[in-house]
Amino acid sequence: MVLLALESAQLYSVLEAPLTGTPFIHVLHEFWHHPWHGLHLWDLVQPVFMFVAGTAMAFSYHKQQQQGMSWNQSFRKTLKRCGWLFFWGVLDYAVTKDGLELRLWDVLTQLSFTTLVAFLIMGWPAKYQIVVSLLCLLIPEFLYRFTHIPNYDQPFTDQHNFGNYMDMVLMGRTNTGGWVAINCISTSAHTIWGVLAGQLLLSNRPAREKMRYLIGSGIVLLVMGFGLDWTGVTPIIKRIATSTFVLASGGWALLFLAFCYWWVDISGHKKHLQLFLIFGMNSIFIYLFFEIVGDRWFTGYVFDITNPVFGWIRLPVNLALILGSLVVFTLEAGMMYFLYRKKIFFKL
């Protein structure tokens, strides 16, 4: 959420001009999505978000069981949450200059599907959950390779793959950036793996054993994902969430969780984490804020104020833009801190 808020504040965009021609531009490119075949750091943000949502769901369900809530009650609660996720995900993209449109590419829309899938199998033994997660990877792989629909029969070519065809069926349009709605099928594996990781952390296993499982599983997924990509079997493409992308990004998500578990829970480093805490406690709210309010009004409004102010004191243009984006982020962080102090938490 912090990285996404910095993107919404346009920090990465305004850094491009001053960093062009320097070695740091290659680092900055990691904060943009890869154009097609490959993997950047920024491509891991959504997978980690969906993975951690699964981990949180395992803890939430465990708490509900302790409170005596039945499976039916938990299911209705999850169904309601999925409904709200779908609503806000659709609303995020629906409002356009041409009116209201149905677009199913938002991460919240995808998460509404993956959450429901992960919940329905949460009570199964771990090995069966793993089998379902692999089926979530194999089903799209089959559809992309073997459906042979005219003009949509090139599995890994932008605008000519099965995902684009389904977008035409569902929405009557394709995404010019190459994103497809049926990514929710393969990325269900992220949320399922997050649930499994949460169940592992909730278990009575020793901390060292939990670390072994998290790190070992992460390495296995990375080897599978990058191995299948390097051997030419299936390319890593985030925009259509190929099986190799889900495997590789899922591996990084597991290693990220392992590091956080070691750093915070095992080693006890709990200081200086408040910025991440206040964003994490209201993650859905801040995401919707900078997606709906920030991009459409707030960020531009703040820049309309900061640009003239910094111009009056004769700051270089690039520096003024960087400071302007940091002002936007600071204001958003301040808002999140206010909500945190007042114990106002927006939940779906």
Secondary structure by P-SEA (a helix, b strand, c coil): caaaaaaaaccccccccccccccccccccccccccccccccccaaaaaaaaaaaaaaaaaaaaaaaacccaaaaaaaaaaaaaaaaaaaaaacccccccbbbbcccaaaaaaaaaaaaaaaccccaaaaaaaaaaaaaaaaaaacccccccccccccccccaaaaaaaaaccccccccccccccccaaaaaaaaaaaaaaaaccccaaaaaaaaaaaaaaaaaaaaaaaaacccccccccccaaaaaaaaaaaaaaaaaaaaacccccccccaaaaaaaaaaaaaaaaaaaccccccaaaaaaacaaaaaaaacccaaaaaaaaaaaaaaaaaaaaaaaaaacccccc
